[in-house]
């Protein structure tokens, strides 16, 4: 097993986390959170990878064949659905904040409340 997918996952997580820390508006923050979430896809697929593995369809496959774990693939698909739902919710909240405060800058919204 290669270490490269794990390095890519760590790199994506680091870039996304750096973006979250330095986000200047909510849209930038949401995009960086999406990059962090993308690192979990790479990590899950790297964990479930089997070299020369067959698809987990057991009809016509010998008993000695190497099979890719279908649980990891199902978890990745579930992760994609959860991310799409959270992304839609966060974007709806940004639209509401923009309508209410006239800005999507977190610092300006906090100053308005004081």
PDB file as gemmi writes it, atoms N, CA and C in Angstrom:
CRYST1    1.000    1.000    1.000  90.00  90.00  90.00 P 1                      
ATOM      1  N   UNK A   1       0.843  -1.189   0.000  1.00  0.00           N  
ATOM      2  CA  UNK A   1       0.000   0.000   0.000  1.00  0.00           C  
ATOM      3  C   UNK A   1       0.879   1.239   0.000  1.00  0.00           C  
ATOM      4  N   UNK A   2       0.529   2.180  -0.810  1.00  0.00           N  
ATOM      5  CA  UNK A   2       1.291   3.411  -0.927  1.00  0.00           C  
ATOM      6  C   UNK A   2       0.874   4.412   0.162  1.00  0.00           C  
ATOM      7  N   UNK A   3       1.781   5.264   0.500  1.00  0.00           N  
ATOM      8  CA  UNK A   3       1.525   6.286   1.517  1.00  0.00           C  
ATOM      9  C   UNK A   3       0.980   7.572   0.875  1.00  0.00           C  
ATOM     10  N   UNK A   4       1.016   7.667  -0.441  1.00  0.00           N  
ATOM     11  CA  UNK A   4       0.614   8.885  -1.138  1.00  0.00           C  
ATOM     12  C   UNK A   4      -0.843   9.301  -0.900  1.00  0.00           C  
ATOM     13  N   UNK A   5      -1.813   8.389  -0.912  1.00  0.00           N  
ATOM     14  CA  UNK A   5      -3.184   8.842  -0.631  1.00  0.00           C  
ATOM     15  C   UNK A   5      -3.329   9.451   0.766  1.00  0.00           C  
ATOM     16  N   UNK A   6      -2.593   8.920   1.724  1.00  0.00           N  
ATOM     17  CA  UNK A   6      -2.652   9.483   3.074  1.00  0.00           C  
ATOM     18  C   UNK A   6      -2.006  10.865   3.114  1.00  0.00           C  
ATOM     19  N   UNK A   7      -0.927  11.041   2.366  1.00  0.00           N  
ATOM     20  CA  UNK A   7      -0.304  12.358   2.295  1.00  0.00           C  
ATOM     21  C   UNK A   7      -1.212  13.373   1.603  1.00  0.00           C  
ATOM     22  N   UNK A   8      -1.916  12.932   0.568  1.00  0.00           N  
ATOM     23  CA  UNK A   8      -2.863  13.821  -0.111  1.00  0.00           C  
ATOM     24  C   UNK A   8      -3.995  14.210   0.838  1.00  0.00           C  
ATOM     25  N   UNK A   9      -4.485  13.253   1.621  1.00  0.00           N  
ATOM     26  CA  UNK A   9      -5.550  13.545   2.578  1.00  0.00           C  
ATOM     27  C   UNK A   9      -5.078  14.541   3.632  1.00  0.00           C  
ATOM     28  N   UNK A  10      -3.870  14.362   4.130  1.00  0.00           N  
ATOM     29  CA  UNK A  10      -3.328  15.294   5.124  1.00  0.00           C  
ATOM     30  C   UNK A  10      -3.114  16.667   4.501  1.00  0.00           C  
ATOM     31  N   UNK A  11      -2.617  16.700   3.257  1.00  0.00           N  
ATOM     32  CA  UNK A  11      -2.404  17.969   2.568  1.00  0.00           C  
ATOM     33  C   UNK A  11      -3.732  18.706   2.354  1.00  0.00           C  
ATOM     34  N   UNK A  12      -4.758  17.995   1.894  1.00  0.00           N  
ATOM     35  CA  UNK A  12      -6.070  18.626   1.710  1.00  0.00           C  
ATOM     36  C   UNK A  12      -6.629  19.136   3.032  1.00  0.00           C  
ATOM     37  N   UNK A  13      -6.476  18.343   4.081  1.00  0.00           N  
ATOM     38  CA  UNK A  13      -6.958  18.768   5.395  1.00  0.00           C  
ATOM     39  C   UNK A  13      -6.217  20.020   5.858  1.00  0.00           C  
ATOM     40  N   UNK A  14      -4.909  20.040   5.673  1.00  0.00           N  
ATOM     41  CA  UNK A  14      -4.119  21.209   6.087  1.00  0.00           C  
ATOM     42  C   UNK A  14      -4.480  22.458   5.313  1.00  0.00           C  
ATOM     43  N   UNK A  15      -4.625  22.338   4.000  1.00  0.00           N  
ATOM     44  CA  UNK A  15      -5.004  23.495   3.174  1.00  0.00           C  
ATOM     45  C   UNK A  15      -6.394  23.998   3.566  1.00  0.00           C  
ATOM     46  N   UNK A  16      -7.323  23.069   3.765  1.00  0.00           N  
ATOM     47  CA  UNK A  16      -8.673  23.470   4.165  1.00  0.00           C  
ATOM     48  C   UNK A  16      -8.703  24.109   5.531  1.00  0.00           C  
ATOM     49  N   UNK A  17      -7.947  23.566   6.475  1.00  0.00           N  
ATOM     50  CA  UNK A  17      -7.896  24.135   7.822  1.00  0.00           C  
ATOM     51  C   UNK A  17      -7.260  25.509   7.811  1.00  0.00           C  
ATOM     52  N   UNK A  18      -6.204  25.676   7.019  1.00  0.00           N  
ATOM     53  CA  UNK A  18      -5.581  26.989   6.887  1.00  0.00           C  
ATOM     54  C   UNK A  18      -6.584  27.997   6.323  1.00  0.00           C  
ATOM     55  N   UNK A  19      -7.370  27.566   5.357  1.00  0.00           N  
ATOM     56  CA  UNK A  19      -8.385  28.448   4.792  1.00  0.00           C  
ATOM     57  C   UNK A  19      -9.484  28.789   5.782  1.00  0.00           C  
ATOM     58  N   UNK A  20      -9.879  27.814   6.608  1.00  0.00           N  
ATOM     59  CA  UNK A  20     -10.901  28.075   7.631  1.00  0.00           C  
ATOM     60  C   UNK A  20     -10.390  29.109   8.627  1.00  0.00           C  
ATOM     61  N   UNK A  21      -9.136  28.981   9.021  1.00  0.00           N  
ATOM     62  CA  UNK A  21      -8.565  29.921   9.995  1.00  0.00           C  
ATOM     63  C   UNK A  21      -8.465  31.321   9.409  1.00  0.00           C  
ATOM     64  N   UNK A  22      -8.145  31.432   8.130  1.00  0.00           N  
ATOM     65  CA  UNK A  22      -7.948  32.737   7.495  1.00  0.00           C  
ATOM     66  C   UNK A  22      -9.149  33.226   6.703  1.00  0.00           C  
ATOM     67  N   UNK A  23     -10.308  32.620   6.873  1.00  0.00           N  
ATOM     68  CA  UNK A  23     -11.491  33.000   6.088  1.00  0.00           C  
ATOM     69  C   UNK A  23     -11.911  34.432   6.419  1.00  0.00           C  
ATOM     70  N   UNK A  24     -12.171  35.204   5.373  1.00  0.00           N  
ATOM     71  CA  UNK A  24     -12.592  36.595   5.544  1.00  0.00           C  
ATOM     72  C   UNK A  24     -14.085  36.801   5.320  1.00  0.00           C  
ATOM     73  N   UNK A  25     -14.751  35.800   4.769  1.00  0.00           N  
ATOM     74  CA  UNK A  25     -16.204  35.862   4.647  1.00  0.00           C  
ATOM     75  C   UNK A  25     -16.759  34.442   4.720  1.00  0.00           C  
ATOM     76  N   UNK A  26     -18.063  34.361   4.838  1.00  0.00           N  
ATOM     77  CA  UNK A  26     -18.677  33.051   5.057  1.00  0.00           C  
ATOM     78  C   UNK A  26     -18.591  32.128   3.844  1.00  0.00           C  
ATOM     79  N   UNK A  27     -18.620  32.667   2.643  1.00  0.00           N  
ATOM     80  CA  UNK A  27     -18.514  31.835   1.444  1.00  0.00           C  
ATOM     81  C   UNK A  27     -17.136  31.174   1.397  1.00  0.00           C  
ATOM     82  N   UNK A  28     -16.091  31.939   1.681  1.00  0.00           N  
ATOM     83  CA  UNK A  28     -14.743  31.387   1.721  1.00  0.00           C  
ATOM     84  C   UNK A  28     -14.647  30.311   2.796  1.00  0.00           C  
ATOM     85  N   UNK A  29     -15.253  30.536   3.928  1.00  0.00           N  
ATOM     86  CA  UNK A  29     -15.254  29.553   5.010  1.00  0.00           C  
ATOM     87  C   UNK A  29     -15.929  28.255   4.583  1.00  0.00           C  
ATOM     88  N   UNK A  30     -17.047  28.359   3.896  1.00  0.00           N  
ATOM     89  CA  UNK A  30     -17.785  27.174   3.448  1.00  0.00           C  
ATOM     90  C   UNK A  30     -16.974  26.397   2.408  1.00  0.00           C  
ATOM     91  N   UNK A  31     -16.319  27.096   1.494  1.00  0.00           N  
ATOM     92  CA  UNK A  31     -15.496  26.421   0.491  1.00  0.00           C  
ATOM     93  C   UNK A  31     -14.338  25.686   1.162  1.00  0.00           C  
ATOM     94  N   UNK A  32     -13.721  26.298   2.146  1.00  0.00           N  
ATOM     95  CA  UNK A  32     -12.612  25.647   2.848  1.00  0.00           C  
ATOM     96  C   UNK A  32     -13.094  24.449   3.662  1.00  0.00           C  
ATOM     97  N   UNK A  33     -14.275  24.531   4.231  1.00  0.00           N  
ATOM     98  CA  UNK A  33     -14.840  23.370   4.925  1.00  0.00           C  
ATOM     99  C   UNK A  33     -15.108  22.230   3.947  1.00  0.00           C  
ATOM    100  N   UNK A  34     -15.488  22.558   2.729  1.00  0.00           N  
ATOM    101  CA  UNK A  34     -15.703  21.547   1.704  1.00  0.00           C  
ATOM    102  C   UNK A  34     -14.383  20.862   1.327  1.00  0.00           C  
ATOM    103  N   UNK A  35     -13.301  21.631   1.288  1.00  0.00           N  
ATOM    104  CA  UNK A  35     -11.985  21.040   1.015  1.00  0.00           C  
ATOM    105  C   UNK A  35     -11.583  20.096   2.149  1.00  0.00           C  
ATOM    106  N   UNK A  36     -11.839  20.502   3.395  1.00  0.00           N  
ATOM    107  CA  UNK A  36     -11.551  19.625   4.532  1.00  0.00           C  
ATOM    108  C   UNK A  36     -12.369  18.345   4.422  1.00  0.00           C  
ATOM    109  N   UNK A  37     -13.621  18.472   4.048  1.00  0.00           N  
ATOM    110  CA  UNK A  37     -14.471  17.294   3.877  1.00  0.00           C  
ATOM    111  C   UNK A  37     -13.953  16.406   2.751  1.00  0.00           C  
ATOM    112  N   UNK A  38     -13.397  17.001   1.705  1.00  0.00           N  
ATOM    113  CA  UNK A  38     -12.824  16.228   0.609  1.00  0.00           C  
ATOM    114  C   UNK A  38     -11.655  15.368   1.065  1.00  0.00           C  
ATOM    115  N   UNK A  39     -10.952  15.836   2.082  1.00  0.00           N  
ATOM    116  CA  UNK A  39      -9.849  15.019   2.602  1.00  0.00           C  
ATOM    117  C   UNK A  39     -10.365  13.735   3.238  1.00  0.00           C  
ATOM    118  N   UNK A  40     -11.572  13.761   3.778  1.00  0.00           N  
ATOM    119  CA  UNK A  40     -12.125  12.535   4.352  1.00  0.00           C  
ATOM    120  C   UNK A  40     -12.477  11.534   3.255  1.00  0.00           C  
ATOM    121  N   UNK A  41     -12.880  12.006   2.072  1.00  0.00           N  
ATOM    122  CA  UNK A  41     -13.152  11.089   0.960  1.00  0.00           C  
ATOM    123  C   UNK A  41     -11.881  10.347   0.567  1.00  0.00           C  
ATOM    124  N   UNK A  42     -10.806  11.107   0.419  1.00  0.00           N  
ATOM    125  CA  UNK A  42      -9.535  10.498   0.025  1.00  0.00           C  
ATOM    126  C   UNK A  42      -9.084   9.502   1.089  1.00  0.00           C  
ATOM    127  N   UNK A  43      -9.222   9.880   2.358  1.00  0.00           N  
ATOM    128  CA  UNK A  43      -8.795   8.995   3.438  1.00  0.00           C  
ATOM    129  C   UNK A  43      -9.619   7.711   3.470  1.00  0.00           C  
ATOM    130  N   UNK A  44     -10.935   7.828   3.346  1.00  0.00           N  
ATOM    131  CA  UNK A  44     -11.782   6.637   3.366  1.00  0.00           C  
ATOM    132  C   UNK A  44     -11.477   5.717   2.188  1.00  0.00           C  
ATOM    133  N   UNK A  45     -11.296   6.282   1.008  1.00  0.00           N  
ATOM    134  CA  UNK A  45     -10.997   5.448  -0.150  1.00  0.00           C  
ATOM    135  C   UNK A  45      -9.610   4.832  -0.058  1.00  0.00           C  
ATOM    136  N   UNK A  46      -8.668   5.536   0.561  1.00  0.00           N  
ATOM    137  CA  UNK A  46      -7.332   4.963   0.753  1.00  0.00           C  
ATOM    138  C   UNK A  46      -7.372   3.804   1.737  1.00  0.00           C  
ATOM    139  N   UNK A  47      -8.190   3.925   2.753  1.00  0.00           N  
ATOM    140  CA  UNK A  47      -8.309   2.844   3.741  1.00  0.00           C  
ATOM    141  C   UNK A  47      -8.925   1.606   3.101  1.00  0.00           C  
ATOM    142  N   UNK A  48      -9.924   1.792   2.250  1.00  0.00           N  
ATOM    143  CA  UNK A  48     -10.623   0.658   1.660  1.00  0.00           C  
ATOM    144  C   UNK A  48      -9.992   0.083   0.409  1.00  0.00           C  
ATOM    145  N   UNK A  49      -8.902   0.679  -0.056  1.00  0.00           N  
ATOM    146  CA  UNK A  49      -8.270   0.211  -1.297  1.00  0.00           C  
ATOM    147  C   UNK A  49      -7.587  -1.133  -1.081  1.00  0.00           C  
ATOM    148  N   UNK A  50      -7.779  -2.030  -2.027  1.00  0.00           N  
ATOM    149  CA  UNK A  50      -7.105  -3.327  -2.031  1.00  0.00           C  
ATOM    150  C   UNK A  50      -6.433  -3.471  -3.392  1.00  0.00           C  
ATOM    151  N   UNK A  51      -5.130  -3.685  -3.389  1.00  0.00           N  
ATOM    152  CA  UNK A  51      -4.398  -3.803  -4.651  1.00  0.00           C  
ATOM    153  C   UNK A  51      -4.871  -5.041  -5.409  1.00  0.00           C  
ATOM    154  N   UNK A  52      -5.205  -4.847  -6.667  1.00  0.00           N  
ATOM    155  CA  UNK A  52      -5.723  -5.905  -7.538  1.00  0.00           C  
ATOM    156  C   UNK A  52      -7.030  -6.484  -6.983  1.00  0.00           C  
ATOM    157  N   UNK A  53      -7.787  -5.665  -6.280  1.00  0.00           N  
ATOM    158  CA  UNK A  53      -9.047  -6.134  -5.708  1.00  0.00           C  
ATOM    159  C   UNK A  53     -10.167  -6.137  -6.728  1.00  0.00           C  
ATOM    160  N   UNK A  54     -11.106  -7.029  -6.529  1.00  0.00           N  
ATOM    161  CA  UNK A  54     -12.268  -7.141  -7.406  1.00  0.00           C  
ATOM    162  C   UNK A  54     -13.430  -6.368  -6.783  1.00  0.00           C  
ATOM    163  N   UNK A  55     -14.397  -6.050  -7.616  1.00  0.00           N  
ATOM    164  CA  UNK A  55     -15.607  -5.402  -7.122  1.00  0.00           C  
ATOM    165  C   UNK A  55     -16.335  -6.359  -6.184  1.00  0.00           C  
ATOM    166  N   UNK A  56     -17.027  -5.820  -5.176  1.00  0.00           N  
ATOM    167  CA  UNK A  56     -17.690  -6.705  -4.200  1.00  0.00           C  
ATOM    168  C   UNK A  56     -18.986  -7.325  -4.720  1.00  0.00           C  
ATOM    169  N   UNK A  57     -18.939  -7.849  -5.939  1.00  0.00           N  
ATOM    170  CA  UNK A  57     -20.062  -8.580  -6.510  1.00  0.00           C  
ATOM    171  C   UNK A  57     -19.621 -10.040  -6.533  1.00  0.00           C  
ATOM    172  N   UNK A  58     -20.227 -10.864  -5.737  1.00  0.00           N  
ATOM    173  CA  UNK A  58     -19.695 -12.196  -5.480  1.00  0.00           C  
ATOM    174  C   UNK A  58     -20.126 -13.252  -6.493  1.00  0.00           C  
ATOM    175  N   UNK A  59     -20.935 -12.932  -7.459  1.00  0.00           N  
ATOM    176  CA  UNK A  59     -21.328 -13.898  -8.479  1.00  0.00           C  
ATOM    177  C   UNK A  59     -20.183 -14.079  -9.464  1.00  0.00           C  
ATOM    178  N   UNK A  60     -19.680 -15.282  -9.575  1.00  0.00           N  
ATOM    179  CA  UNK A  60     -18.637 -15.583 -10.536  1.00  0.00           C  
ATOM    180  C   UNK A  60     -17.229 -15.274 -10.060  1.00  0.00           C  
ATOM    181  N   UNK A  61     -17.048 -14.952  -8.793  1.00  0.00           N  
ATOM    182  CA  UNK A  61     -15.718 -14.673  -8.252  1.00  0.00           C  
ATOM    183  C   UNK A  61     -15.295 -15.862  -7.409  1.00  0.00           C  
ATOM    184  N   UNK A  62     -14.082 -16.281  -7.592  1.00  0.00           N  
ATOM    185  CA  UNK A  62     -13.564 -17.411  -6.837  1.00  0.00           C  
ATOM    186  C   UNK A  62     -13.420 -17.094  -5.350  1.00  0.00           C  
ATOM    187  N   UNK A  63     -13.291 -18.128  -4.547  1.00  0.00           N  
ATOM    188  CA  UNK A  63     -13.200 -17.942  -3.095  1.00  0.00           C  
ATOM    189  C   UNK A  63     -11.849 -17.380  -2.670  1.00  0.00           C  
ATOM    190  N   UNK A  64     -10.847 -17.468  -3.524  1.00  0.00           N  
ATOM    191  CA  UNK A  64      -9.513 -16.969  -3.186  1.00  0.00           C  
ATOM    192  C   UNK A  64      -9.267 -15.551  -3.707  1.00  0.00           C  
ATOM    193  N   UNK A  65     -10.259 -14.931  -4.318  1.00  0.00           N  
ATOM    194  CA  UNK A  65     -10.086 -13.597  -4.892  1.00  0.00           C  
ATOM    195  C   UNK A  65     -10.033 -12.534  -3.792  1.00  0.00           C  
ATOM    196  N   UNK A  66      -9.310 -11.458  -4.101  1.00  0.00           N  
ATOM    197  CA  UNK A  66      -9.245 -10.326  -3.189  1.00  0.00           C  
ATOM    198  C   UNK A  66     -10.409  -9.396  -3.517  1.00  0.00           C  
ATOM    199  N   UNK A  67     -11.157  -9.032  -2.507  1.00  0.00           N  
ATOM    200  CA  UNK A  67     -12.361  -8.220  -2.691  1.00  0.00           C  
ATOM    201  C   UNK A  67     -12.162  -6.871  -1.998  1.00  0.00           C  
ATOM    202  N   UNK A  68     -12.594  -5.797  -2.661  1.00  0.00           N  
ATOM    203  CA  UNK A  68     -12.580  -4.465  -2.062  1.00  0.00           C  
ATOM    204  C   UNK A  68     -13.710  -4.387  -1.042  1.00  0.00           C  
ATOM    205  N   UNK A  69     -13.446  -3.748   0.091  1.00  0.00           N  
ATOM    206  CA  UNK A  69     -14.426  -3.654   1.166  1.00  0.00           C  
ATOM    207  C   UNK A  69     -15.576  -2.717   0.769  1.00  0.00           C  
ATOM    208  N   UNK A  70     -16.809  -3.216   0.657  1.00  0.00           N  
ATOM    209  CA  UNK A  70     -17.919  -2.352   0.250  1.00  0.00           C  
ATOM    210  C   UNK A  70     -18.372  -1.400   1.350  1.00  0.00           C  
ATOM    211  N   UNK A  71     -18.037  -1.680   2.606  1.00  0.00           N  
ATOM    212  CA  UNK A  71     -18.444  -0.796   3.706  1.00  0.00           C  
ATOM    213  C   UNK A  71     -17.796   0.575   3.563  1.00  0.00           C  
ATOM    214  N   UNK A  72     -16.535   0.600   3.199  1.00  0.00           N  
ATOM    215  CA  UNK A  72     -15.830   1.873   3.051  1.00  0.00           C  
ATOM    216  C   UNK A  72     -16.425   2.681   1.902  1.00  0.00           C  
ATOM    217  N   UNK A  73     -16.794   2.006   0.830  1.00  0.00           N  
ATOM    218  CA  UNK A  73     -17.422   2.704  -0.289  1.00  0.00           C  
ATOM    219  C   UNK A  73     -18.777   3.267   0.119  1.00  0.00           C  
ATOM    220  N   UNK A  74     -19.537   2.522   0.895  1.00  0.00           N  
ATOM    221  CA  UNK A  74     -20.832   3.001   1.377  1.00  0.00           C  
ATOM    222  C   UNK A  74     -20.655   4.189   2.317  1.00  0.00           C  
ATOM    223  N   UNK A  75     -19.637   4.138   3.154  1.00  0.00           N  
ATOM    224  CA  UNK A  75     -19.365   5.271   4.055  1.00  0.00           C  
ATOM    225  C   UNK A  75     -18.976   6.522   3.269  1.00  0.00           C  
ATOM    226  N   UNK A  76     -18.226   6.341   2.200  1.00  0.00           N  
ATOM    227  CA  UNK A  76     -17.841   7.484   1.370  1.00  0.00           C  
ATOM    228  C   UNK A  76     -19.068   8.095   0.703  1.00  0.00           C  
ATOM    229  N   UNK A  77     -19.944   7.270   0.171  1.00  0.00           N  
ATOM    230  CA  UNK A  77     -21.175   7.795  -0.429  1.00  0.00           C  
ATOM    231  C   UNK A  77     -22.047   8.497   0.603  1.00  0.00           C  
ATOM    232  N   UNK A  78     -22.120   7.941   1.801  1.00  0.00           N  
ATOM    233  CA  UNK A  78     -22.872   8.590   2.877  1.00  0.00           C  
ATOM    234  C   UNK A  78     -22.236   9.924   3.234  1.00  0.00           C  
ATOM    235  N   UNK A  79     -20.916   9.973   3.246  1.00  0.00           N  
ATOM    236  CA  UNK A  79     -20.202  11.210   3.533  1.00  0.00           C  
ATOM    237  C   UNK A  79     -20.498  12.281   2.484  1.00  0.00           C  
ATOM    238  N   UNK A  80     -20.605  11.886   1.231  1.00  0.00           N  
ATOM    239  CA  UNK A  80     -20.935  12.830   0.162  1.00  0.00           C  
ATOM    240  C   UNK A  80     -22.333  13.397   0.366  1.00  0.00           C  
ATOM    241  N   UNK A  81     -23.284  12.555   0.722  1.00  0.00           N  
ATOM    242  CA  UNK A  81     -24.661  13.013   0.925  1.00  0.00           C  
ATOM    243  C   UNK A  81     -24.742  13.954   2.128  1.00  0.00           C  
ATOM    244  N   UNK A  82     -24.063  13.613   3.204  1.00  0.00           N  
ATOM    245  CA  UNK A  82     -24.066  14.466   4.389  1.00  0.00           C  
ATOM    246  C   UNK A  82     -23.416  15.805   4.069  1.00  0.00           C  
ATOM    247  N   UNK A  83     -22.323  15.774   3.316  1.00  0.00           N  
ATOM    248  CA  UNK A  83     -21.666  17.035   2.968  1.00  0.00           C  
ATOM    249  C   UNK A  83     -22.555  17.917   2.101  1.00  0.00           C  
ATOM    250  N   UNK A  84     -23.260  17.340   1.156  1.00  0.00           N  
ATOM    251  CA  UNK A  84     -24.163  18.126   0.304  1.00  0.00           C  
ATOM    252  C   UNK A  84     -25.272  18.759   1.140  1.00  0.00           C  
ATOM    253  N   UNK A  85     -25.789  18.029   2.116  1.00  0.00           N  
ATOM    254  CA  UNK A  85     -26.839  18.559   2.985  1.00  0.00           C  
ATOM    255  C   UNK A  85     -26.309  19.696   3.852  1.00  0.00           C  
ATOM    256  N   UNK A  86     -25.152  19.502   4.447  1.00  0.00           N  
ATOM    257  CA  UNK A  86     -24.563  20.542   5.294  1.00  0.00           C  
ATOM    258  C   UNK A  86     -24.210  21.764   4.459  1.00  0.00           C  
ATOM    259  N   UNK A  87     -23.694  21.554   3.255  1.00  0.00           N  
ATOM    260  CA  UNK A  87     -23.365  22.661   2.376  1.00  0.00           C  
ATOM    261  C   UNK A  87     -24.602  23.481   2.030  1.00  0.00           C  
ATOM    262  N   UNK A  88     -25.700  22.821   1.723  1.00  0.00           N  
ATOM    263  CA  UNK A  88     -26.942  23.533   1.413  1.00  0.00           C  
ATOM    264  C   UNK A  88     -27.434  24.322   2.630  1.00  0.00           C  
ATOM    265  N   UNK A  89     -27.356  23.733   3.806  1.00  0.00           N  
ATOM    266  CA  UNK A  89     -27.780  24.425   5.020  1.00  0.00           C  
ATOM    267  C   UNK A  89     -26.903  25.646   5.291  1.00  0.00           C  
ATOM    268  N   UNK A  90     -25.588  25.492   5.164  1.00  0.00           N  
ATOM    269  CA  UNK A  90     -24.690  26.617   5.412  1.00  0.00           C  
ATOM    270  C   UNK A  90     -24.895  27.746   4.398  1.00  0.00           C  
ATOM    271  N   UNK A  91     -25.092  27.387   3.149  1.00  0.00           N  
ATOM    272  CA  UNK A  91     -25.351  28.422   2.146  1.00  0.00           C  
ATOM    273  C   UNK A  91     -26.675  29.137   2.398  1.00  0.00           C  
ATOM    274  N   UNK A  92     -27.681  28.419   2.865  1.00  0.00           N  
ATOM    275  CA  UNK A  92     -28.955  29.061   3.219  1.00  0.00           C  
ATOM    276  C   UNK A  92     -28.764  30.020   4.388  1.00  0.00           C  
ATOM    277  N   UNK A  93     -27.938  29.644   5.356  1.00  0.00           N  
ATOM    278  CA  UNK A  93     -27.655  30.541   6.478  1.00  0.00           C  
ATOM    279  C   UNK A  93     -26.893  31.783   6.029  1.00  0.00           C  
ATOM    280  N   UNK A  94     -25.987  31.627   5.061  1.00  0.00           N  
ATOM    281  CA  UNK A  94     -25.259  32.787   4.529  1.00  0.00           C  
ATOM    282  C   UNK A  94     -26.218  33.729   3.807  1.00  0.00           C  
ATOM    283  N   UNK A  95     -27.158  33.180   3.061  1.00  0.00           N  
ATOM    284  CA  UNK A  95     -28.141  34.019   2.375  1.00  0.00           C  
ATOM    285  C   UNK A  95     -28.971  34.794   3.399  1.00  0.00           C  
ATOM    286  N   UNK A  96     -29.380  34.136   4.463  1.00  0.00           N  
ATOM    287  CA  UNK A  96     -30.162  34.816   5.499  1.00  0.00           C  
ATOM    288  C   UNK A  96     -29.333  35.885   6.216  1.00  0.00           C  
ATOM    289  N   UNK A  97     -28.071  35.595   6.492  1.00  0.00           N  
ATOM    290  CA  UNK A  97     -27.202  36.599   7.126  1.00  0.00           C  
ATOM    291  C   UNK A  97     -26.995  37.789   6.205  1.00  0.00           C  
ATOM    292  N   UNK A  98     -26.865  37.527   4.914  1.00  0.00           N  
ATOM    293  CA  UNK A  98     -26.696  38.610   3.955  1.00  0.00           C  
ATOM    294  C   UNK A  98     -27.944  39.484   3.883  1.00  0.00           C  
ATOM    295  N   UNK A  99     -29.115  38.866   3.920  1.00  0.00           N  
ATOM    296  CA  UNK A  99     -30.356  39.636   3.901  1.00  0.00           C  
ATOM    297  C   UNK A  99     -30.533  40.453   5.176  1.00  0.00           C  
ATOM    298  N   UNK A 100     -30.182  39.868   6.300  1.00  0.00           N  
ATOM    299  CA  UNK A 100     -30.419  40.532   7.589  1.00  0.00           C  
ATOM    300  C   UNK A 100     -29.393  41.624   7.878  1.00  0.00           C  
ATOM    301  N   UNK A 101     -28.124  41.353   7.635  1.00  0.00           N  
ATOM    302  CA  UNK A 101     -27.062  42.284   8.004  1.00  0.00           C  
ATOM    303  C   UNK A 101     -26.466  43.024   6.819  1.00  0.00           C  
ATOM    304  N   UNK A 102     -26.742  42.599   5.606  1.00  0.00           N  
ATOM    305  CA  UNK A 102     -26.214  43.266   4.432  1.00  0.00           C  
ATOM    306  C   UNK A 102     -24.754  42.947   4.134  1.00  0.00           C  
ATOM    307  N   UNK A 103     -24.190  41.969   4.824  1.00  0.00           N  
ATOM    308  CA  UNK A 103     -22.803  41.572   4.614  1.00  0.00           C  
ATOM    309  C   UNK A 103     -22.635  40.094   4.953  1.00  0.00           C  
ATOM    310  N   UNK A 104     -21.551  39.518   4.432  1.00  0.00           N  
ATOM    311  CA  UNK A 104     -21.227  38.136   4.805  1.00  0.00           C  
ATOM    312  C   UNK A 104     -19.881  38.078   5.509  1.00  0.00           C  
ATOM    313  N   UNK A 105     -19.395  39.239   5.956  1.00  0.00           N  
ATOM    314  CA  UNK A 105     -18.144  39.316   6.701  1.00  0.00           C  
ATOM    315  C   UNK A 105     -18.436  39.049   8.180  1.00  0.00           C  
ATOM    316  N   UNK A 106     -17.862  37.985   8.758  1.00  0.00           N  
ATOM    317  CA  UNK A 106     -18.152  37.657  10.162  1.00  0.00           C  
ATOM    318  C   UNK A 106     -17.757  38.775  11.132  1.00  0.00           C  
ATOM    319  N   UNK A 107     -16.666  39.461  10.856  1.00  0.00           N  
ATOM    320  CA  UNK A 107     -16.223  40.540  11.750  1.00  0.00           C  
ATOM    321  C   UNK A 107     -17.212  41.704  11.745  1.00  0.00           C  
ATOM    322  N   UNK A 108     -17.751  42.038  10.588  1.00  0.00           N  
ATOM    323  CA  UNK A 108     -18.724  43.128  10.507  1.00  0.00           C  
ATOM    324  C   UNK A 108     -20.025  42.770  11.199  1.00  0.00           C  
ATOM    325  N   UNK A 109     -20.440  41.531  11.116  1.00  0.00           N  
ATOM    326  CA  UNK A 109     -21.683  41.096  11.779  1.00  0.00           C  
ATOM    327  C   UNK A 109     -21.516  41.167  13.291  1.00  0.00           C  
ATOM    328  N   UNK A 110     -20.368  40.759  13.814  1.00  0.00           N  
ATOM    329  CA  UNK A 110     -20.138  40.822  15.260  1.00  0.00           C  
ATOM    330  C   UNK A 110     -20.129  42.269  15.720  1.00  0.00           C  
ATOM    331  N   UNK A 111     -19.528  43.172  14.968  1.00  0.00           N  
ATOM    332  CA  UNK A 111     -19.503  44.592  15.345  1.00  0.00           C  
ATOM    333  C   UNK A 111     -20.898  45.193  15.332  1.00  0.00           C  
ATOM    334  N   UNK A 112     -21.767  44.734  14.446  1.00  0.00           N  
ATOM    335  CA  UNK A 112     -23.127  45.267  14.385  1.00  0.00           C  
ATOM    336  C   UNK A 112     -23.935  44.881  15.612  1.00  0.00           C  
ATOM    337  N   UNK A 113     -23.622  43.737  16.178  1.00  0.00           N  
ATOM    338  CA  UNK A 113     -24.378  43.259  17.320  1.00  0.00           C  
ATOM    339  C   UNK A 113     -23.992  43.982  18.599  1.00  0.00           C  
ATOM    340  N   UNK A 114     -22.768  44.549  18.681  1.00  0.00           N  
ATOM    341  CA  UNK A 114     -22.316  45.205  19.904  1.00  0.00           C  
ATOM    342  C   UNK A 114     -22.947  46.535  20.135  1.00  0.00           C  
TER     343      UNK A 114                                                      
END                                                                             
